[in-house]
Amino acid sequence: VQLQASGGGLVQAGGSLRLSCAASGSFFRINDMGWFRQAPGKQRELVATITSYGSTNYADSVKGRFTISRDNAKNTVYLQMDRLKPEDTAVYFCAAATGSWNWGQGTQVTVSS
């Protein structure tokens, strides 16, 4: 499974960004999809996940500001990030579960104060 993420960039605090991640390759089905992030000097942490049926799970730090969604026909997951804060600055990784987690290459999100 190959995962291609896009949509990162530099934004001012309070702004918005939308990340996209498309899965391709050979697989029977994708179960959960999700976004994780890793800030400098910190461990990778979960941001949000979504099941194939649309059930979502969010980290407390992003609840009410981020929205995860997916298009099963396109094998694509999205992350709408609103009211961004400087502490959201990190490399964001998408992931897709096909029996095991598969990881994308990461996209940088930088929020300036």
KEVEXDREN-290881 format. One record per residue: residue number from 1; residue in one letter; chain; x, y, z of N, C-alpha, C in turn. Coordinates in steps of 0.2 Angstrom, whole numbers. Atoms other than C-alpha are relative to their C-alpha. Layout:
N
k, r, c, neast, nnorth, nup, caeast, canorth, caup, ceast, cnorth, cup
NUM, A, A, X, Y, Z, X, Y, Z, X, Y, Z
...
REM end
This chain:
113
k, r, c, neast, nnorth, nup, caeast, canorth, caup, ceast, cnorth, cup
1, V, A, 4, -6, 0, 0, 0, 0, 4, 6, 0
2, Q, A, -4, -6, 0, 7, 17, -5, -5, 6, 2
3, L, A, 4, -6, -3, 0, 33, 4, 4, 6, -2
4, Q, A, -3, -7, 2, 3, 50, -4, -4, 5, 4
5, A, A, 3, -6, -4, -1, 65, 8, 2, 6, -3
6, S, A, -1, -7, 3, -3, 83, 2, -4, 4, 5
7, G, A, 4, -5, -3, -9, 99, 9, 3, 4, 6
8, G, A, -3, -3, -5, 3, 104, 22, 3, 7, -2
9, G, A, -3, -6, 2, 11, 121, 23, 1, 4, 6
10, L, A, 0, -5, -5, 13, 137, 33, -6, 4, 1
11, V, A, 7, -4, -1, -2, 146, 41, 1, 3, 7
12, Q, A, 0, -4, -6, -4, 159, 54, -5, -3, 5
13, A, A, 4, 3, -5, -12, 154, 71, -8, 3, -2
14, G, A, 7, -2, 1, -31, 154, 69, -2, -2, -7
15, G, A, 1, 2, 7, -30, 148, 51, -2, -7, -1
16, S, A, 2, 7, 2, -35, 132, 42, 4, -3, -5
17, L, A, -3, 4, 5, -27, 119, 32, -4, -7, -1
18, R, A, 3, 7, 2, -34, 103, 23, 5, -5, -2
19, L, A, -4, 5, 2, -24, 88, 22, -3, -6, -4
20, S, A, 3, 5, 3, -27, 74, 10, 5, -6, -1
21, C, A, -5, 6, 1, -20, 56, 8, -4, -5, -4
22, A, A, 3, 5, 4, -24, 44, -6, 4, -6, 1
23, A, A, -3, 7, -1, -20, 25, -4, 0, -3, -7
24, S, A, 0, 4, 6, -15, 15, -19, 4, -6, 1
25, G, A, -4, 6, 0, -7, -2, -23, -5, -6, 0
26, S, A, 3, 6, -1, -13, -19, -20, -3, -2, 7
27, F, A, 3, 2, -6, -25, -23, -6, -7, -2, -1
28, F, A, 6, 2, 1, -41, -31, -3, -5, 5, 3
29, R, A, 4, -6, -2, -49, -17, 8, 4, 3, 5
30, I, A, -3, -4, -5, -44, -3, 19, -5, 0, 6
31, N, A, 4, 0, -6, -51, -4, 37, 1, 7, 3
32, D, A, 0, -7, -3, -47, 11, 48, 5, 4, -4
33, M, A, -5, -4, 3, -38, 26, 41, 1, 6, 5
34, G, A, -1, -5, -5, -30, 40, 51, 6, 5, -1
35, W, A, -6, -5, 0, -18, 54, 54, 3, 0, 7
36, F, A, -4, 0, -5, -4, 55, 66, 5, 6, -1
37, R, A, -5, -6, 1, 9, 69, 70, 6, -1, 4
38, Q, A, -6, 0, -5, 26, 71, 77, 3, 6, -1
39, A, A, -3, -7, -1, 33, 87, 83, 8, -2, 2
40, P, A, -7, 1, -1, 52, 89, 85, 1, -1, 7
41, G, A, -2, 2, -7, 59, 80, 100, -6, -4, 4
42, K, A, 6, 3, -3, 42, 72, 103, -2, -7, -3
43, Q, A, 3, 6, 3, 34, 55, 100, -5, 1, -5
44, R, A, 6, -1, 5, 22, 52, 86, -6, -2, 4
45, E, A, 7, 0, -3, 4, 54, 92, -5, 0, -4
46, L, A, 6, 0, 4, -13, 50, 86, -3, 7, 0
47, V, A, 4, -6, 1, -23, 65, 79, -7, -2, -1
48, A, A, 7, 2, 2, -38, 56, 72, 0, -6, -4
49, T, A, 1, 6, 4, -44, 40, 65, -8, -1, -2
50, I, A, 7, 1, 3, -60, 35, 55, 0, -7, -2
51, T, A, 1, 7, 2, -67, 17, 52, -3, 1, -7
52, S, A, 3, 0, 7, -73, 12, 35, -8, 1, 0
53, Y, A, 7, -2, -1, -91, 15, 42, -1, 7, 2
54, G, A, 1, -7, -1, -87, 33, 46, 1, 2, 8
55, S, A, -1, -1, -7, -84, 31, 65, 6, 4, 1
56, T, A, -6, -4, -1, -72, 44, 71, 3, 0, 7
57, N, A, -3, -1, -7, -60, 46, 86, 6, 5, -1
58, Y, A, -4, -6, 0, -50, 62, 90, 4, 0, 6
59, A, A, -4, -1, -6, -36, 66, 102, -3, 6, 3
60, D, A, 3, -5, -3, -42, 78, 115, 2, 7, -2
61, S, A, -3, -7, 2, -31, 92, 109, -2, 3, -6
62, V, A, 2, -2, 7, -39, 93, 92, -8, 0, 0
63, K, A, 7, 1, 0, -57, 89, 97, -4, 7, -1
64, G, A, 4, -6, 1, -69, 103, 90, 4, 5, -5
65, R, A, -4, -4, 4, -55, 110, 79, 1, -4, -7
66, F, A, -1, 4, 6, -51, 96, 67, -5, -5, -2
67, T, A, 5, 5, 3, -62, 85, 56, 3, -5, -4
68, I, A, -3, 6, 4, -57, 68, 49, -6, -2, -5
69, S, A, 5, 3, 4, -67, 61, 34, 4, -4, -5
70, R, A, -3, 4, 5, -64, 49, 20, -5, -2, -6
71, D, A, 4, 2, 6, -70, 44, 3, 2, -7, -2
72, N, A, -2, 7, 1, -70, 25, 2, 1, -2, -8
73, A, A, -1, 1, 7, -72, 25, -17, 6, 2, -3
74, K, A, -7, -3, 2, -56, 35, -19, 6, -2, 5
75, N, A, -5, 2, -5, -47, 27, -4, 4, 6, 2
76, T, A, -4, -6, -2, -43, 44, 2, -3, 2, 7
77, V, A, 2, -2, -6, -44, 51, 19, 2, 8, 1
78, Y, A, -1, -7, 0, -45, 70, 23, 1, 2, 8
79, L, A, 0, -3, -7, -41, 81, 39, 0, 7, -1
80, Q, A, 2, -7, 0, -49, 98, 40, 3, 2, 6
81, M, A, -3, -3, -6, -39, 108, 52, -2, 7, 1
82, D, A, 2, -7, -1, -47, 124, 59, 3, 3, 6
83, R, A, -2, -3, -6, -42, 136, 72, 7, -2, 2
84, L, A, -7, 3, -1, -24, 130, 71, 4, 4, 5
85, K, A, -4, -3, -5, -12, 134, 85, 7, -2, -1
86, P, A, -7, 1, 1, 7, 135, 86, 2, -7, 2
87, E, A, -2, 7, -3, 7, 118, 96, -3, -5, -5
88, D, A, 2, 5, 5, -1, 110, 81, 6, -1, -5
89, T, A, -6, 1, 4, 16, 112, 72, 3, -7, 0
90, A, A, -3, 6, 0, 22, 95, 67, 0, -3, -7
91, V, A, 0, 4, 6, 25, 82, 53, -6, -4, 1
92, Y, A, 6, 4, 0, 8, 74, 49, 1, -6, -4
93, F, A, 0, 7, 3, 7, 56, 44, -7, -3, -1
94, C, A, 6, 4, 1, -7, 47, 36, 1, -7, 1
95, A, A, -1, 7, -1, -10, 29, 39, -6, -4, -2
96, A, A, 6, 4, 2, -21, 15, 33, 1, -7, 2
97, A, A, 0, 7, -3, -25, -2, 41, -3, -5, -5
98, T, A, 3, 6, 5, -26, -17, 29, 2, -6, 4
99, G, A, -2, 6, -4, -23, -30, 43, 6, 3, 4
100, S, A, -5, -3, -3, -8, -20, 48, 1, 8, -2
101, W, A, 0, -7, 2, -4, -1, 48, 5, 1, -5
102, N, A, -5, -3, 6, 4, 7, 32, 0, 7, 1
103, W, A, -2, -7, -1, 12, 24, 33, 2, 4, -6
104, G, A, -2, -4, 6, 13, 38, 21, 7, 4, 2
105, Q, A, -7, -3, -1, 29, 49, 20, 0, 6, 5
106, G, A, 0, -6, -4, 23, 64, 30, -1, 6, -3
107, T, A, 1, -7, 2, 18, 82, 27, 1, 5, 5
108, Q, A, -2, -5, -6, 25, 97, 37, -6, 5, 0
109, V, A, 5, -5, -2, 12, 108, 45, 3, 5, 5
110, T, A, -3, -5, -5, 19, 124, 53, -5, 6, 1
111, V, A, 5, -5, -2, 8, 136, 62, 4, 6, 4
112, S, A, -4, -5, -3, 16, 153, 66, -5, 4, 5
113, S, A, 4, -4, -5, 10, 164, 81, 0, 7, -2
REM end
